Amino acid sequence: MLHQLRTHPEFVEDCFGCKAATVHLANGQIRAWAHANDKELDSYATARKQGIQPRSTKAKDINAAVKLSDKAGYAVKAR
Ligand SMILES: [Zn+2]
């Protein structure tokens, strides 16, 4: 699992991250969060490739920058 990959390879009984990851619901939430995060970074990279500079890597800011660029007809760079 992600926590163990990032923090330590084996299950540690007293570790909060390990315990949280073994709870099914928490595990699903972490996976959903990681997935959303990947998506945001993907759209950020796509926007940057088009010359657009979003204010941040958040989907909200990326979408705003892409929409603004579509309207303006050129790649908008956030200051
Ligand atoms: Zn742990």
PDB file of the backbone (N, CA, C, O) and the ligand in Angstrom, with CONECT records:
HET     ZN  A 101       1
ATOM      1  N   MET A   1       0.825  -1.204   0.000  1.00  0.00           N
ATOM      2  CA  MET A   1       0.000   0.000   0.000  1.00  0.00           C
ATOM      3  C   MET A   1       0.863   1.259   0.000  1.00  0.00           C
ATOM      4  O   MET A   1       2.048   1.225   0.332  1.00  0.00           O
ATOM      5  N   LEU A   2       0.247   2.345  -0.373  1.00  0.00           N
ATOM      6  CA  LEU A   2       0.986   3.596  -0.595  1.00  0.00           C
ATOM      7  C   LEU A   2       1.780   4.057   0.631  1.00  0.00           C
ATOM      8  O   LEU A   2       2.954   4.414   0.532  1.00  0.00           O
ATOM      9  N   HIS A   3       1.112   4.040   1.787  1.00  0.00           N
ATOM     10  CA  HIS A   3       1.783   4.508   3.011  1.00  0.00           C
ATOM     11  C   HIS A   3       3.041   3.711   3.286  1.00  0.00           C
ATOM     12  O   HIS A   3       4.089   4.274   3.603  1.00  0.00           O
ATOM     13  N   GLN A   4       2.931   2.387   3.162  1.00  0.00           N
ATOM     14  CA  GLN A   4       4.093   1.539   3.462  1.00  0.00           C
ATOM     15  C   GLN A   4       5.168   1.688   2.396  1.00  0.00           C
ATOM     16  O   GLN A   4       6.360   1.594   2.689  1.00  0.00           O
ATOM     17  N   LEU A   5       4.741   1.923   1.152  1.00  0.00           N
ATOM     18  CA  LEU A   5       5.727   2.141   0.083  1.00  0.00           C
ATOM     19  C   LEU A   5       6.522   3.403   0.358  1.00  0.00           C
ATOM     20  O   LEU A   5       7.728   3.469   0.123  1.00  0.00           O
ATOM     21  N   ARG A   6       5.803   4.417   0.869  1.00  0.00           N
ATOM     22  CA  ARG A   6       6.446   5.713   1.057  1.00  0.00           C
ATOM     23  C   ARG A   6       7.193   5.817   2.381  1.00  0.00           C
ATOM     24  O   ARG A   6       8.217   6.494   2.472  1.00  0.00           O
ATOM     25  N   THR A   7       6.668   5.136   3.419  1.00  0.00           N
ATOM     26  CA  THR A   7       7.197   5.357   4.755  1.00  0.00           C
ATOM     27  C   THR A   7       8.121   4.241   5.205  1.00  0.00           C
ATOM     28  O   THR A   7       9.273   4.476   5.571  1.00  0.00           O
ATOM     29  N   HIS A   8       7.593   3.009   5.173  1.00  0.00           N
ATOM     30  CA  HIS A   8       8.405   1.852   5.564  1.00  0.00           C
ATOM     31  C   HIS A   8       7.794   0.614   4.944  1.00  0.00           C
ATOM     32  O   HIS A   8       6.572   0.551   4.808  1.00  0.00           O
ATOM     33  N   PRO A   9       8.577  -0.358   4.567  1.00  0.00           N
ATOM     34  CA  PRO A   9       8.082  -1.513   3.808  1.00  0.00           C
ATOM     35  C   PRO A   9       7.236  -2.484   4.619  1.00  0.00           C
ATOM     36  O   PRO A   9       6.434  -3.211   4.033  1.00  0.00           O
ATOM     37  N   GLU A  10       7.379  -2.528   5.944  1.00  0.00           N
ATOM     38  CA  GLU A  10       6.604  -3.511   6.690  1.00  0.00           C
ATOM     39  C   GLU A  10       5.555  -2.891   7.602  1.00  0.00           C
ATOM     40  O   GLU A  10       5.640  -1.722   7.977  1.00  0.00           O
ATOM     41  N   PHE A  11       4.563  -3.708   7.948  1.00  0.00           N
ATOM     42  CA  PHE A  11       3.487  -3.252   8.823  1.00  0.00           C
ATOM     43  C   PHE A  11       4.028  -2.976  10.215  1.00  0.00           C
ATOM     44  O   PHE A  11       4.693  -3.829  10.802  1.00  0.00           O
ATOM     45  N   VAL A  12       3.751  -1.792  10.749  1.00  0.00           N
ATOM     46  CA  VAL A  12       4.176  -1.435  12.109  1.00  0.00           C
ATOM     47  C   VAL A  12       2.920  -1.266  12.953  1.00  0.00           C
ATOM     48  O   VAL A  12       2.081  -0.408  12.680  1.00  0.00           O
ATOM     49  N   GLU A  13       2.806  -2.099  13.985  1.00  0.00           N
ATOM     50  CA  GLU A  13       1.594  -2.175  14.802  1.00  0.00           C
ATOM     51  C   GLU A  13       1.172  -0.826  15.367  1.00  0.00           C
ATOM     52  O   GLU A  13      -0.018  -0.509  15.365  1.00  0.00           O
ATOM     53  N   ASP A  14       2.101  -0.040  15.841  1.00  0.00           N
ATOM     54  CA  ASP A  14       1.774   1.207  16.518  1.00  0.00           C
ATOM     55  C   ASP A  14       1.676   2.402  15.567  1.00  0.00           C
ATOM     56  O   ASP A  14       1.396   3.520  16.001  1.00  0.00           O
ATOM     57  N   CYS A  15       1.904   2.171  14.291  1.00  0.00           N
ATOM     58  CA  CYS A  15       1.914   3.275  13.334  1.00  0.00           C
ATOM     59  C   CYS A  15       0.498   3.627  12.902  1.00  0.00           C
ATOM     60  O   CYS A  15      -0.251   2.755  12.463  1.00  0.00           O
ATOM     61  N   PHE A  16       0.129   4.886  13.020  1.00  0.00           N
ATOM     62  CA  PHE A  16      -1.219   5.324  12.652  1.00  0.00           C
ATOM     63  C   PHE A  16      -1.489   5.092  11.165  1.00  0.00           C
ATOM     64  O   PHE A  16      -2.567   4.641  10.780  1.00  0.00           O
ATOM     65  N   GLY A  17      -0.502   5.404  10.348  1.00  0.00           N
ATOM     66  CA  GLY A  17      -0.666   5.246   8.902  1.00  0.00           C
ATOM     67  C   GLY A  17      -0.946   3.812   8.513  1.00  0.00           C
ATOM     68  O   GLY A  17      -1.786   3.554   7.651  1.00  0.00           O
ATOM     69  N   CYS A  18      -0.247   2.867   9.145  1.00  0.00           N
ATOM     70  CA  CYS A  18      -0.449   1.447   8.866  1.00  0.00           C
ATOM     71  C   CYS A  18      -1.854   1.025   9.270  1.00  0.00           C
ATOM     72  O   CYS A  18      -2.535   0.323   8.522  1.00  0.00           O
ATOM     73  N   LYS A  19      -2.288   1.451  10.450  1.00  0.00           N
ATOM     74  CA  LYS A  19      -3.616   1.087  10.943  1.00  0.00           C
ATOM     75  C   LYS A  19      -4.687   1.674  10.043  1.00  0.00           C
ATOM     76  O   LYS A  19      -5.644   0.988   9.686  1.00  0.00           O
ATOM     77  N   ALA A  20      -4.534   2.929   9.677  1.00  0.00           N
ATOM     78  CA  ALA A  20      -5.523   3.603   8.835  1.00  0.00           C
ATOM     79  C   ALA A  20      -5.639   2.889   7.492  1.00  0.00           C
ATOM     80  O   ALA A  20      -6.733   2.745   6.946  1.00  0.00           O
ATOM     81  N   ALA A  21      -4.507   2.446   6.970  1.00  0.00           N
ATOM     82  CA  ALA A  21      -4.502   1.825   5.652  1.00  0.00           C
ATOM     83  C   ALA A  21      -5.150   0.452   5.669  1.00  0.00           C
ATOM     84  O   ALA A  21      -5.598  -0.025   4.626  1.00  0.00           O
ATOM     85  N   THR A  22      -5.211  -0.202   6.839  1.00  0.00           N
ATOM     86  CA  THR A  22      -5.814  -1.526   6.891  1.00  0.00           C
ATOM     87  C   THR A  22      -7.330  -1.444   7.007  1.00  0.00           C
ATOM     88  O   THR A  22      -8.020  -2.429   6.746  1.00  0.00           O
ATOM     89  N   VAL A  23      -7.858  -0.291   7.393  1.00  0.00           N
ATOM     90  CA  VAL A  23      -9.307  -0.108   7.453  1.00  0.00           C
ATOM     91  C   VAL A  23      -9.801   0.062   6.020  1.00  0.00           C
ATOM     92  O   VAL A  23      -9.310   0.916   5.282  1.00  0.00           O
ATOM     93  N   HIS A  24     -10.775  -0.758   5.634  1.00  0.00           N
ATOM     94  CA  HIS A  24     -11.197  -0.786   4.238  1.00  0.00           C
ATOM     95  C   HIS A  24     -11.633   0.587   3.735  1.00  0.00           C
ATOM     96  O   HIS A  24     -11.208   1.026   2.667  1.00  0.00           O
ATOM     97  N   LEU A  25     -12.481   1.262   4.508  1.00  0.00           N
ATOM     98  CA  LEU A  25     -13.013   2.554   4.097  1.00  0.00           C
ATOM     99  C   LEU A  25     -11.881   3.574   3.951  1.00  0.00           C
ATOM    100  O   LEU A  25     -11.805   4.302   2.961  1.00  0.00           O
ATOM    101  N   ALA A  26     -11.010   3.612   4.953  1.00  0.00           N
ATOM    102  CA  ALA A  26      -9.900   4.561   4.905  1.00  0.00           C
ATOM    103  C   ALA A  26      -9.026   4.284   3.684  1.00  0.00           C
ATOM    104  O   ALA A  26      -8.557   5.203   3.012  1.00  0.00           O
ATOM    105  N   ASN A  27      -8.822   3.010   3.417  1.00  0.00           N
ATOM    106  CA  ASN A  27      -8.002   2.614   2.276  1.00  0.00           C
ATOM    107  C   ASN A  27      -8.622   3.131   0.982  1.00  0.00           C
ATOM    108  O   ASN A  27      -7.923   3.667   0.122  1.00  0.00           O
ATOM    109  N   GLY A  28      -9.943   2.967   0.846  1.00  0.00           N
ATOM    110  CA  GLY A  28     -10.631   3.429  -0.348  1.00  0.00           C
ATOM    111  C   GLY A  28     -10.547   4.931  -0.483  1.00  0.00           C
ATOM    112  O   GLY A  28     -10.391   5.461  -1.583  1.00  0.00           O
ATOM    113  N   GLN A  29     -10.654   5.621   0.654  1.00  0.00           N
ATOM    114  CA  GLN A  29     -10.585   7.080   0.623  1.00  0.00           C
ATOM    115  C   GLN A  29      -9.200   7.553   0.203  1.00  0.00           C
ATOM    116  O   GLN A  29      -9.052   8.493  -0.579  1.00  0.00           O
ATOM    117  N   ILE A  30      -8.194   6.878   0.742  1.00  0.00           N
ATOM    118  CA  ILE A  30      -6.826   7.241   0.390  1.00  0.00           C
ATOM    119  C   ILE A  30      -6.598   7.005  -1.107  1.00  0.00           C
ATOM    120  O   ILE A  30      -5.966   7.812  -1.788  1.00  0.00           O
ATOM    121  N   ARG A  31      -7.128   5.879  -1.603  1.00  0.00           N
ATOM    122  CA  ARG A  31      -6.943   5.568  -3.020  1.00  0.00           C
ATOM    123  C   ARG A  31      -7.656   6.609  -3.881  1.00  0.00           C
ATOM    124  O   ARG A  31      -7.116   7.074  -4.885  1.00  0.00           O
ATOM    125  N   ALA A  32      -8.877   6.968  -3.476  1.00  0.00           N
ATOM    126  CA  ALA A  32      -9.645   7.962  -4.237  1.00  0.00           C
ATOM    127  C   ALA A  32      -8.906   9.289  -4.232  1.00  0.00           C
ATOM    128  O   ALA A  32      -8.838   9.974  -5.252  1.00  0.00           O
ATOM    129  N   TRP A  33      -8.353   9.650  -3.078  1.00  0.00           N
ATOM    130  CA  TRP A  33      -7.626  10.902  -2.967  1.00  0.00           C
ATOM    131  C   TRP A  33      -6.394  10.901  -3.864  1.00  0.00           C
ATOM    132  O   TRP A  33      -6.113  11.871  -4.569  1.00  0.00           O
ATOM    133  N   ALA A  34      -5.660   9.778  -3.819  1.00  0.00           N
ATOM    134  CA  ALA A  34      -4.443   9.676  -4.629  1.00  0.00           C
ATOM    135  C   ALA A  34      -4.794   9.768  -6.107  1.00  0.00           C
ATOM    136  O   ALA A  34      -4.066  10.379  -6.890  1.00  0.00           O
ATOM    137  N   HIS A  35      -5.920   9.155  -6.484  1.00  0.00           N
ATOM    138  CA  HIS A  35      -6.339   9.158  -7.880  1.00  0.00           C
ATOM    139  C   HIS A  35      -6.694  10.575  -8.334  1.00  0.00           C
ATOM    140  O   HIS A  35      -6.290  11.014  -9.411  1.00  0.00           O
ATOM    141  N   ALA A  36      -7.446  11.274  -7.505  1.00  0.00           N
ATOM    142  CA  ALA A  36      -7.835  12.649  -7.833  1.00  0.00           C
ATOM    143  C   ALA A  36      -6.584  13.508  -7.971  1.00  0.00           C
ATOM    144  O   ALA A  36      -6.487  14.360  -8.855  1.00  0.00           O
ATOM    145  N   ASN A  37      -5.650  13.271  -7.096  1.00  0.00           N
ATOM    146  CA  ASN A  37      -4.411  14.029  -7.118  1.00  0.00           C
ATOM    147  C   ASN A  37      -3.624  13.786  -8.408  1.00  0.00           C
ATOM    148  O   ASN A  37      -3.076  14.716  -9.001  1.00  0.00           O
ATOM    149  N   ASP A  38      -3.579  12.514  -8.831  1.00  0.00           N
ATOM    150  CA  ASP A  38      -2.908  12.165 -10.089  1.00  0.00           C
ATOM    151  C   ASP A  38      -3.560  12.884 -11.255  1.00  0.00           C
ATOM    152  O   ASP A  38      -2.886  13.401 -12.146  1.00  0.00           O
ATOM    153  N   LYS A  39      -4.902  12.907 -11.229  1.00  0.00           N
ATOM    154  CA  LYS A  39      -5.662  13.544 -12.303  1.00  0.00           C
ATOM    155  C   LYS A  39      -5.331  15.022 -12.369  1.00  0.00           C
ATOM    156  O   LYS A  39      -5.121  15.577 -13.448  1.00  0.00           O
ATOM    157  N   GLU A  40      -5.288  15.656 -11.204  1.00  0.00           N
ATOM    158  CA  GLU A  40      -4.981  17.083 -11.150  1.00  0.00           C
ATOM    159  C   GLU A  40      -3.592  17.345 -11.722  1.00  0.00           C
ATOM    160  O   GLU A  40      -3.395  18.282 -12.496  1.00  0.00           O
ATOM    161  N   LEU A  41      -2.640  16.515 -11.335  1.00  0.00           N
ATOM    162  CA  LEU A  41      -1.277  16.709 -11.823  1.00  0.00           C
ATOM    163  C   LEU A  41      -1.204  16.461 -13.325  1.00  0.00           C
ATOM    164  O   LEU A  41      -0.429  17.106 -14.031  1.00  0.00           O
ATOM    165  N   ASP A  42      -2.027  15.509 -13.816  1.00  0.00           N
ATOM    166  CA  ASP A  42      -2.094  15.229 -15.250  1.00  0.00           C
ATOM    167  C   ASP A  42      -2.584  16.442 -16.021  1.00  0.00           C
ATOM    168  O   ASP A  42      -1.983  16.836 -17.020  1.00  0.00           O
ATOM    169  N   SER A  43      -3.699  17.044 -15.543  1.00  0.00           N
ATOM    170  CA  SER A  43      -4.241  18.192 -16.261  1.00  0.00           C
ATOM    171  C   SER A  43      -3.322  19.391 -16.123  1.00  0.00           C
ATOM    172  O   SER A  43      -3.258  20.239 -17.014  1.00  0.00           O
ATOM    173  N   TYR A  44      -2.606  19.461 -15.002  1.00  0.00           N
ATOM    174  CA  TYR A  44      -1.637  20.549 -14.843  1.00  0.00           C
ATOM    175  C   TYR A  44      -0.532  20.415 -15.892  1.00  0.00           C
ATOM    176  O   TYR A  44      -0.162  21.392 -16.542  1.00  0.00           O
ATOM    177  N   ALA A  45      -0.012  19.199 -16.049  1.00  0.00           N
ATOM    178  CA  ALA A  45       1.054  18.954 -17.027  1.00  0.00           C
ATOM    179  C   ALA A  45       0.567  19.244 -18.437  1.00  0.00           C
ATOM    180  O   ALA A  45       1.305  19.805 -19.247  1.00  0.00           O
ATOM    181  N   THR A  46      -0.688  18.859 -18.740  1.00  0.00           N
ATOM    182  CA  THR A  46      -1.256  19.109 -20.062  1.00  0.00           C
ATOM    183  C   THR A  46      -1.373  20.602 -20.324  1.00  0.00           C
ATOM    184  O   THR A  46      -1.035  21.082 -21.406  1.00  0.00           O
ATOM    185  N   ALA A  47      -1.858  21.337 -19.315  1.00  0.00           N
ATOM    186  CA  ALA A  47      -1.996  22.787 -19.461  1.00  0.00           C
ATOM    187  C   ALA A  47      -0.628  23.436 -19.684  1.00  0.00           C
ATOM    188  O   ALA A  47      -0.484  24.316 -20.533  1.00  0.00           O
ATOM    189  N   ARG A  48       0.371  22.999 -18.920  1.00  0.00           N
ATOM    190  CA  ARG A  48       1.717  23.571 -19.038  1.00  0.00           C
ATOM    191  C   ARG A  48       2.296  23.320 -20.428  1.00  0.00           C
ATOM    192  O   ARG A  48       3.008  24.158 -20.979  1.00  0.00           O
ATOM    193  N   LYS A  49       1.971  22.128 -20.995  1.00  0.00           N
ATOM    194  CA  LYS A  49       2.467  21.782 -22.333  1.00  0.00           C
ATOM    195  C   LYS A  49       1.902  22.729 -23.379  1.00  0.00           C
ATOM    196  O   LYS A  49       2.537  23.002 -24.398  1.00  0.00           O
ATOM    197  N   GLN A  50       0.673  23.236 -23.109  1.00  0.00           N
ATOM    198  CA  GLN A  50       0.031  24.154 -24.043  1.00  0.00           C
ATOM    199  C   GLN A  50       0.470  25.592 -23.790  1.00  0.00           C
ATOM    200  O   GLN A  50      -0.004  26.519 -24.446  1.00  0.00           O
ATOM    201  N   GLY A  51       1.379  25.769 -22.835  1.00  0.00           N
ATOM    202  CA  GLY A  51       1.867  27.104 -22.543  1.00  0.00           C
ATOM    203  C   GLY A  51       1.053  27.840 -21.505  1.00  0.00           C
ATOM    204  O   GLY A  51       1.325  28.997 -21.183  1.00  0.00           O
ATOM    205  N   ILE A  52       0.039  27.149 -20.980  1.00  0.00           N
ATOM    206  CA  ILE A  52      -0.809  27.761 -19.963  1.00  0.00           C
ATOM    207  C   ILE A  52      -0.143  27.602 -18.598  1.00  0.00           C
ATOM    208  O   ILE A  52       0.386  26.540 -18.271  1.00  0.00           O
ATOM    209  N   GLN A  53      -0.177  28.683 -17.803  1.00  0.00           N
ATOM    210  CA  GLN A  53       0.406  28.620 -16.458  1.00  0.00           C
ATOM    211  C   GLN A  53      -0.697  28.785 -15.418  1.00  0.00           C
ATOM    212  O   GLN A  53      -1.057  29.910 -15.071  1.00  0.00           O
ATOM    213  N   PRO A  54      -1.246  27.654 -14.910  1.00  0.00           N
ATOM    214  CA  PRO A  54      -2.269  27.773 -13.857  1.00  0.00           C
ATOM    215  C   PRO A  54      -1.657  28.337 -12.574  1.00  0.00           C
ATOM    216  O   PRO A  54      -0.452  28.240 -12.343  1.00  0.00           O
ATOM    217  N   ARG A  55      -2.519  28.926 -11.748  1.00  0.00           N
ATOM    218  CA  ARG A  55      -2.052  29.523 -10.499  1.00  0.00           C
ATOM    219  C   ARG A  55      -1.486  28.457  -9.565  1.00  0.00           C
ATOM    220  O   ARG A  55      -0.543  28.721  -8.819  1.00  0.00           O
ATOM    221  N   SER A  56      -2.063  27.241  -9.605  1.00  0.00           N
ATOM    222  CA  SER A  56      -1.593  26.155  -8.752  1.00  0.00           C
ATOM    223  C   SER A  56      -1.875  24.836  -9.459  1.00  0.00           C
ATOM    224  O   SER A  56      -2.361  24.822 -10.590  1.00  0.00           O
ATOM    225  N   THR A  57      -1.564  23.719  -8.783  1.00  0.00           N
ATOM    226  CA  THR A  57      -1.831  22.403  -9.371  1.00  0.00           C
ATOM    227  C   THR A  57      -3.230  21.915  -9.021  1.00  0.00           C
ATOM    228  O   THR A  57      -3.569  20.766  -9.306  1.00  0.00           O
ATOM    229  N   LYS A  58      -4.052  22.770  -8.405  1.00  0.00           N
ATOM    230  CA  LYS A  58      -5.423  22.382  -8.055  1.00  0.00           C
ATOM    231  C   LYS A  58      -6.302  22.410  -9.301  1.00  0.00           C
ATOM    232  O   LYS A  58      -6.183  23.293 -10.151  1.00  0.00           O
ATOM    233  N   ALA A  59      -7.200  21.403  -9.384  1.00  0.00           N
ATOM    234  CA  ALA A  59      -8.068  21.269 -10.556  1.00  0.00           C
ATOM    235  C   ALA A  59      -8.846  22.555 -10.821  1.00  0.00           C
ATOM    236  O   ALA A  59      -9.036  22.953 -11.970  1.00  0.00           O
ATOM    237  N   LYS A  60      -9.295  23.200  -9.744  1.00  0.00           N
ATOM    238  CA  LYS A  60     -10.071  24.441  -9.857  1.00  0.00           C
ATOM    239  C   LYS A  60      -9.265  25.510 -10.614  1.00  0.00           C
ATOM    240  O   LYS A  60      -9.780  26.151 -11.530  1.00  0.00           O
ATOM    241  N   ASP A  61      -8.021  25.687 -10.228  1.00  0.00           N
ATOM    242  CA  ASP A  61      -7.173  26.702 -10.852  1.00  0.00           C
ATOM    243  C   ASP A  61      -6.782  26.315 -12.271  1.00  0.00           C
ATOM    244  O   ASP A  61      -6.679  27.169 -13.151  1.00  0.00           O
ATOM    245  N   ILE A  62      -6.563  25.007 -12.488  1.00  0.00           N
ATOM    246  CA  ILE A  62      -6.200  24.540 -13.831  1.00  0.00           C
ATOM    247  C   ILE A  62      -7.358  24.777 -14.793  1.00  0.00           C
ATOM    248  O   ILE A  62      -7.177  25.315 -15.885  1.00  0.00           O
ATOM    249  N   ASN A  63      -8.571  24.359 -14.360  1.00  0.00           N
ATOM    250  CA  ASN A  63      -9.753  24.540 -15.207  1.00  0.00           C
ATOM    251  C   ASN A  63      -9.982  26.010 -15.514  1.00  0.00           C
ATOM    252  O   ASN A  63     -10.304  26.370 -16.647  1.00  0.00           O
ATOM    253  N   ALA A  64      -9.816  26.855 -14.512  1.00  0.00           N
ATOM    254  CA  ALA A  64     -10.016  28.290 -14.703  1.00  0.00           C
ATOM    255  C   ALA A  64      -9.032  28.825 -15.739  1.00  0.00           C
ATOM    256  O   ALA A  64      -9.407  29.596 -16.622  1.00  0.00           O
ATOM    257  N   ALA A  65      -7.770  28.410 -15.624  1.00  0.00           N
ATOM    258  CA  ALA A  65      -6.743  28.891 -16.545  1.00  0.00           C
ATOM    259  C   ALA A  65      -7.004  28.401 -17.971  1.00  0.00           C
ATOM    260  O   ALA A  65      -6.817  29.143 -18.935  1.00  0.00           O
ATOM    261  N   VAL A  66      -7.440  27.131 -18.094  1.00  0.00           N
ATOM    262  CA  VAL A  66      -7.720  26.571 -19.422  1.00  0.00           C
ATOM    263  C   VAL A  66      -8.916  27.277 -20.057  1.00  0.00           C
ATOM    264  O   VAL A  66      -8.894  27.606 -21.243  1.00  0.00           O
ATOM    265  N   LYS A  67      -9.966  27.507 -19.252  1.00  0.00           N
ATOM    266  CA  LYS A  67     -11.158  28.197 -19.749  1.00  0.00           C
ATOM    267  C   LYS A  67     -10.815  29.611 -20.196  1.00  0.00           C
ATOM    268  O   LYS A  67     -11.256  30.070 -21.250  1.00  0.00           O
ATOM    269  N   LEU A  68     -10.026  30.287 -19.383  1.00  0.00           N
ATOM    270  CA  LEU A  68      -9.615  31.652 -19.672  1.00  0.00           C
ATOM    271  C   LEU A  68      -8.820  31.695 -20.972  1.00  0.00           C
ATOM    272  O   LEU A  68      -8.994  32.599 -21.789  1.00  0.00           O
ATOM    273  N   SER A  69      -7.945  30.708 -21.155  1.00  0.00           N
ATOM    274  CA  SER A  69      -7.128  30.635 -22.365  1.00  0.00           C
ATOM    275  C   SER A  69      -7.990  30.378 -23.590  1.00  0.00           C
ATOM    276  O   SER A  69      -7.749  30.938 -24.659  1.00  0.00           O
ATOM    277  N   ASP A  70      -9.016  29.510 -23.424  1.00  0.00           N
ATOM    278  CA  ASP A  70      -9.938  29.232 -24.526  1.00  0.00           C
ATOM    279  C   ASP A  70     -10.635  30.514 -24.950  1.00  0.00           C
ATOM    280  O   ASP A  70     -10.733  30.804 -26.142  1.00  0.00           O
ATOM    281  N   LYS A  71     -11.115  31.277 -23.990  1.00  0.00           N
ATOM    282  CA  LYS A  71     -11.824  32.528 -24.252  1.00  0.00           C
ATOM    283  C   LYS A  71     -10.898  33.547 -24.883  1.00  0.00           C
ATOM    284  O   LYS A  71     -11.254  34.209 -25.857  1.00  0.00           O
ATOM    285  N   ALA A  72      -9.702  33.666 -24.316  1.00  0.00           N
ATOM    286  CA  ALA A  72      -8.763  34.698 -24.765  1.00  0.00           C
ATOM    287  C   ALA A  72      -8.153  34.335 -26.123  1.00  0.00           C
ATOM    288  O   ALA A  72      -7.753  35.216 -26.883  1.00  0.00           O
ATOM    289  N   GLY A  73      -8.085  33.034 -26.423  1.00  0.00           N
ATOM    290  CA  GLY A  73      -7.503  32.606 -27.693  1.00  0.00           C
ATOM    291  C   GLY A  73      -5.982  32.470 -27.622  1.00  0.00           C
ATOM    292  O   GLY A  73      -5.327  32.220 -28.634  1.00  0.00           O
ATOM    293  N   TYR A  74      -5.428  32.636 -26.426  1.00  0.00           N
ATOM    294  CA  TYR A  74      -3.998  32.387 -26.258  1.00  0.00           C
ATOM    295  C   TYR A  74      -3.749  31.802 -24.865  1.00  0.00           C
ATOM    296  O   TYR A  74      -4.622  31.851 -23.999  1.00  0.00           O
ATOM    297  N   ALA A  75      -2.555  31.250 -24.661  1.00  0.00           N
ATOM    298  CA  ALA A  75      -2.237  30.616 -23.382  1.00  0.00           C
ATOM    299  C   ALA A  75      -2.069  31.670 -22.294  1.00  0.00           C
ATOM    300  O   ALA A  75      -1.201  32.540 -22.368  1.00  0.00           O
ATOM    301  N   VAL A  76      -2.931  31.562 -21.277  1.00  0.00           N
ATOM    302  CA  VAL A  76      -2.889  32.528 -20.188  1.00  0.00           C
ATOM    303  C   VAL A  76      -1.921  32.073 -19.103  1.00  0.00           C
ATOM    304  O   VAL A  76      -1.935  30.912 -18.693  1.00  0.00           O
ATOM    305  N   LYS A  77      -1.098  32.978 -18.652  1.00  0.00           N
ATOM    306  CA  LYS A  77      -0.167  32.666 -17.572  1.00  0.00           C
ATOM    307  C   LYS A  77      -0.570  33.427 -16.308  1.00  0.00           C
ATOM    308  O   LYS A  77      -0.716  34.650 -16.320  1.00  0.00           O
ATOM    309  N   ALA A  78      -0.745  32.682 -15.229  1.00  0.00           N
ATOM    310  CA  ALA A  78      -1.109  33.317 -13.952  1.00  0.00           C
ATOM    311  C   ALA A  78       0.110  34.031 -13.382  1.00  0.00           C
ATOM    312  O   ALA A  78       1.232  33.531 -13.471  1.00  0.00           O
ATOM    313  N   ARG A  79      -0.120  35.208 -12.791  1.00  0.00           N
ATOM    314  CA  ARG A  79       0.995  35.947 -12.232  1.00  0.00           C
ATOM    315  C   ARG A  79       1.107  35.713 -10.742  1.00  0.00           C
ATOM    316  O   ARG A  79       1.999  36.262 -10.096  1.00  0.00           O
TER     317      ARG A  79
HETATM  318 ZN    ZN A 101       3.222   2.779   8.982  1.00  0.00          ZN2+
END
